[in-house]
Amino acid sequence: MNDQSVTCPQCGHQFSLSLELKKHLEAEQEAKFSAKIAELEKQKAAESKKIEEAQKKLEAEKQKLQKATSDLDQKVAEKLESEKRKMWAVAQEKALEKVQKEEALKIKNLEAIN
């Protein structure tokens, strides 16, 4: 670029026109870039907040699912224990009936012998 000088009509100071133009253009670009960076940082903060909220929601759902699973496991264990007790009671009752029938048969056989 041709280095042209401009003289201030008031003070007589000379300055380089290309240097001043360069400074002006750099200042404009810096302002644009700063604004763009600020906008991108704002967008990043908003996205980070959304991600954080989604993670919190996911963690809450995970806790809810774990509690439901735990409650279901407890109910299944209780039902299993109840069924075991019922089956044990039925088995004992059948065993008692069998012993009573065998004893009654023995008594009947002894009475038949006598």
C-alpha positions in Angstrom: 0.0 0.0 0.0 1.3 3.5 -0.8 2.2 5.2 2.5 0.5 8.6 2.3 0.8 11.1 5.0 -2.0 13.4 6.2 -1.3 16.7 8.0 -3.7 17.9 10.7 -4.9 21.4 9.8 -5.1 22.4 13.4 -1.8 21.2 14.9 0.2 20.5 11.8 1.0 16.9 13.0 1.6 14.5 10.2 0.5 10.9 10.4 0.5 7.9 8.1 -2.8 7.3 6.4 -2.2 3.6 5.8 -1.3 3.1 9.5 -4.4 4.9 10.7 -6.5 2.9 8.3 -4.9 -0.3 9.5 -5.6 0.6 13.1 -9.2 1.4 12.3 -9.7 -1.8 10.5 -8.1 -3.9 13.2 -10.2 -2.2 15.8 -13.4 -3.0 13.8 -12.4 -6.6 13.4 -11.4 -6.9 17.1 -14.8 -5.6 18.1 -16.6 -8.0 15.7 -14.5 -11.0 17.0 -15.1 -10.0 20.6 -18.8 -9.8 20.0 -18.8 -13.2 18.3 -16.8 -14.7 21.1 -19.1 -13.3 23.7 -22.1 -14.7 21.7 -20.5 -18.1 21.4 -19.6 -18.2 25.1 -23.2 -17.3 25.9 -24.4 -20.2 23.7 -21.9 -22.5 25.3 -23.1 -21.6 28.8 -26.7 -22.2 27.7 -25.8 -25.6 26.2 -23.9 -26.5 29.4 -26.9 -25.6 31.5 -29.1 -27.8 29.3 -26.7 -30.6 29.6 -26.5 -30.2 33.3 -30.3 -30.2 33.6 -30.6 -33.3 31.4 -28.0 -35.0 33.6 -29.9 -34.1 36.8 -33.1 -35.4 35.2 -31.4 -38.6 34.1 -29.9 -39.1 37.6 -33.4 -38.6 39.2 -34.9 -41.1 36.8 -32.1 -43.5 37.6 -32.8 -43.1 41.3 -36.5 -43.7 40.7 -35.8 -46.8 38.7 -33.4 -48.2 41.3 -36.0 -47.6 44.0 -38.7 -49.3 41.9 -36.4 -52.2 41.3 -35.5 -52.5 45.0 -39.2 -52.4 45.9 -40.0 -55.1 43.4 -37.2 -57.2 44.6 -38.5 -56.9 48.2 -42.0 -57.8 47.1 -40.8 -60.8 45.2 -38.7 -62.0 48.2 -41.7 -61.6 50.5 -44.0 -63.5 48.1 -41.4 -66.2 47.7 -41.1 -66.6 51.5 -44.9 -66.7 51.9 -45.2 -69.4 49.2 -42.4 -71.4 50.9 -44.3 -71.3 54.2 -47.5 -72.4 52.5 -45.8 -75.2 50.8 -44.1 -76.3 54.0 -47.4 -76.2 55.8 -49.0 -78.4 53.1 -46.1 -80.8 53.1 -46.3 -81.1 56.9 -50.0 -81.7 56.8 -49.7 -84.4 54.1 -46.9 -86.1 56.1 -49.1 -86.0 59.2 -52.0 -87.5 57.3 -49.8 -90.2 55.9 -48.4 -91.1 59.3 -52.0 -91.1 60.8 -53.2 -93.4 58.0 -50.2 -95.7 58.5 -50.9 -95.8 62.3 -54.6 -96.4 61.7 -53.7 -99.2 59.4 -51.3 -100.8 61.9 -54.0 -100.5 64.6 -56.5 -102.1 62.3 -54.1 -104.9 61.4 -53.4 -105.5 65.1 -57.1 -105.6 65.9 -57.6 -108.0 63.1 -54.9 -110.3 64.4 -56.3 -110.3 67.9 
